[in-house]
Amino acid sequence: MESIDNMLDMALPGLTMWQLSLSVIVILFTLFLRRPILDRSLKWMENLAAKYEGEWDEEFTHSIGQPLNVLILVYGLLLSLNVLPLPQKPVNIAGFVDMAELMTVLVLGLWLFSRMISAMDKVIRKRALDPEHWLDAGLAPFITISLRIIVFVTGVIVIAQNLGYSVSGLVASLGLGAAALALASKDTVANLFGSLMIMMDKPFQVGDWIRGSGFEGTVEEIGLRSTRIRTFDKTVQNVPNNLLANVIIENMDRRKDKDLNMRRVSIIIGIAQTATADQMEELVDQVKNLLMEEPMVNKSYEPMVYFSDFGQSSYDLMVYYFAHTDWRTWLKAKQTVNIKIIRKLEEMGLSLAYTTQTVYLEGKDNARALLGGDGIASIPQESRTGKEPE
């Protein structure tokens, strides 16, 4: 036994048999007890997370499983080394092991936070799919990227500080660099904040039909710098988010909110002035009944039909009703109603008014010069002179 101790002392001064045995036992315990310790820890965390409703429990436990597994292994190895009488001269191995232990904790902490952010990203993306939730699908990557940058920068500063580097100069440099970058990319920063406002306020979402000053179409993508809009000509407009956050936007698809799901149709029909008062009164009733019987017309708001104005060459009939918001369905409803109104006019012997122009000419010679030839026979049909033709 003494000879073994002497051999160990020659290999590592101060090392005894019991220290080596204890170190080996720690390693074996780590290898064999790692899985039970990990399972019990995860089970305890699952039970703790299950008290709170939501998807966080499963994602959270999955995210910390691997870092916790590596932490147990590395910590067991470092603990087995701490049992040994590690020399401090000529090389400070004991100090190196202590530093390795600290760095391991910091690196594993960064890894753990990174995986927790990934788990949070999955949950955020699931919740963002709900149109009623305040989170936007485009906001999820921005949140996760920002958190990753914060965790990474904080981790680098802490590691550098523990390695003996002065971080005050580094922090000051980062502050000056951030200020210079913000000044150089003022428009980019403005667009970035504009995108945040859009994602949080949700004036529109991907797939919405929007209209504003200089743009109209369907939103295809909401990016961090600009929003891509597909116009009805099938071209693509890239509108800076800073502009979108500061202009009036009409969201045509928001008519579906609160179960409205309707779009207005407002037309003025010019009836020829040959119509009598009784015919106009009957026409108003007939068109209103037509709208009430038409299944494509929304009855939530009663259709309105009125003899509204006297036009220059017509009696103006106002027709006002609501149809489905879908573009094609709305057009089909409008077409169906228009055709039925024309048929109703034909049944009643009425016609649509059209603008006419009557030319009055002074003298027969002027009429001949205008119409060509003698022009006398056509004058009563197309125009009138100041006196009867001879």
C-alpha positions, -999 to +999 in steps of 0.1 A: +000+000+000+029+023+009+045+016-024+013+025-043+012+058-024+048+065-033+041+058-069+011+082-068+031+108-050+057+106-077+031+110-104+013+139-086+029+152-054+005+148-024-018+123-041-029+094-020-048+063-027-080+074-010-080+107-030-077+088-063-104+064-052-127+092-042-121+109-076-129+077-095-160+071-073-173+106-081-169+100-119-187+066-116-215+081-096-218+109-121-221+084-150-246+061-133-267+087-115-268+112-143-299+099-159-320+094-126-310+129-115-319+144-148-352+126-150-362+136-115-352+172-121-372+174-153-402+157-137-401+182-108-399+211-133-428+196-154-450+194-123-441+230-114-448+243-149-481+223-151-496+246-125-496+273-151-519+269-181-504+271-216-478+255-238-448+266-217-444+235-196-436+211-224-414+235-244-396+247-213-387+212-201-375+202-236-353+232-238-334+226-206-329+189-209-297+188-229-279+217-211-288+201-177-274+168-189-241+184-200-239+204-168-242+172-146-214+155-166-190+184-166-197+193-130-190+156-120-157+157-139-147+190-123-157+178-088-135+147-093-106+169-102-111+191-071-107+161-049-071+157-061-042+178-048-037+198-080-004+217-081-002+255-082+035+256-093+051+258-118+017+257-136-014+267-116-035+237-125-058+243-096-065+278-107-071+266-142-097+240-130-115+267-110-116+290-141-128+261-162-155+255-137-166+291-139-164+293-177-184+260-179-212+275-158-213+307-179-212+289-213-239+264-202-259+293-189-257+310-223-267+277-240-296+273-216-309+308-222-306+303-259-327+271-258-352+288-236-355+316-261-361+291-288-388+275-268-404+309-261-402+316-299-423+284-306-449+294-281-450+330-294-455+318-330-483+295-319-501+323-301-495+348-329-515+326-352-546+336-332-559+368-349-574+380-316-540+378-298-520+411-296-488+393-308-481+394-345-464+365-364-439+390-377-431+402-342-420+368-330-386+367-348-378+403-338-384+394-301-363+363-302-334+380-322-334+409-297-333+385-267-305+365-283-284+396-289-289+408-253-280+373-239-250+370-262-236+405-254-242+401-217-225+367-217-194+380-236-191+409-212-193+386-181-169+361-195-144+388-205-147+403-170-140+370-153-110+364-176-095+396-162-102+420-191-115+455-184-150+458-197-156+495-191-137+504-223-156+477-241-190+490-229-181+526-238-170+515-273-202+496-278-222+527-267-203+550-291-206+524-319-243+521-313-248+559-314-227+562-346-247+533-362-280+548-352-270+582-368-257+565-400-288+543-404-315+568-393-340+557-420-334+521-413-340+526-375-372+546-383-384+517-405-376+493-378-396+512-352-424+516-378-425+478-383-428+474-345-457+498-344-474+479-372-469+445-356-482+457-322-511+479-333-521+455-362-537+480-385-534+452-411-522+417-414-508+395-441-536+388-466-555+420-460-565+444-488-554+478-478-555+513-495-534+544-488-517+573-504-499+559-534-505+522-527-534+497-528-534+459-529-530+428-508-504+425-481-480+397-489-452+402-462-445+425-433-408+428-430-385+447-406-378+474-431-407+474-455-441+459-463-447+441-496-480+447-513-493+429-543-513+453-564-544+443-585-521+447-616-501+419-601-471+442-596-453+444-562-450+476-541-424+477-513-436+505-489-413+516-461-428+508-427-420+543-415-444+556-441-471+531-432-469+539-396-475+576-403-502+577-429-540+569-430-546+534-441-579+519-452-582+482-444-609+470-467-609+435-451-617+449-417-653+451-428-653+414-417-647+425-381-675+421-356-692+397-380-701+426-403-687+408-434-703+433-458-694+459-484-714+489-496-729+493-530-741+529-538-752+538-573-772+565-590-795+554-618-806+581-643-842+576-654-854+593-686-875+623-678-904+609-698-913+589-666-944+601-647-946+606-610-966+574-605-941+554-625-912+568-604-931+560-572-938+525-584-902+520-595-889+529-561-911+502-545-903+476-571-865+481-568-867+480-530-887+448-531-862+434-556-833+441-532-852+425-502-858+393-522-823+390-536-803+365-515-769+381-523-779+413-507-772+416-469-804+423-450-786+433-417-789+469-430-821+476-448-815+485-485-824+521-494-840+532-527-851+568-532-859+592-559-831+615-548-825+643-573-835+660-606-805+656-629-799+678-660-814+652-682-827+625-658-846+617-627-819+603-603-827+571-585-804+563-555-799+526-548-779+518-516-773+483-502-747+460-488-732+428-502-705+403-492-670+417-488-653+391-511-644+410-543-658+384-567-689+378-547-695+416-544-691+421-581-715+392-589-741+406-565-738+440-581-742+426-616-772+405-606-790+435-591-782+457-620-795+432-645-827+428-625-832+466-623-828+468-661-855+441-666-878+459-642-874+491-662-882+472-694-913+458-678-925+492-668-917+508-702-891+531-688-856+538-701-823+550-688-815+587-695-785+596-716-770+630-722-783+647-754-773+680-770-796+702-792-779+727-816-799+758-826-787+775-858-796+809-871-807+807-908-809+781-935-775+789-950-758+781-917-775+748-914-765+738-950-729+748-942-728+727-911-746+696-924-733+696-960-754+697-991-787+714-988-792+698-953-828+709-951-844+675-947-822+666-917-825+698-898-857+690-880-842+656-868-807+667-856-811+704-850-834+733-852-830+767-870-845+799-859-874+796-885-892+769-904-874+755-935-887+767-968 
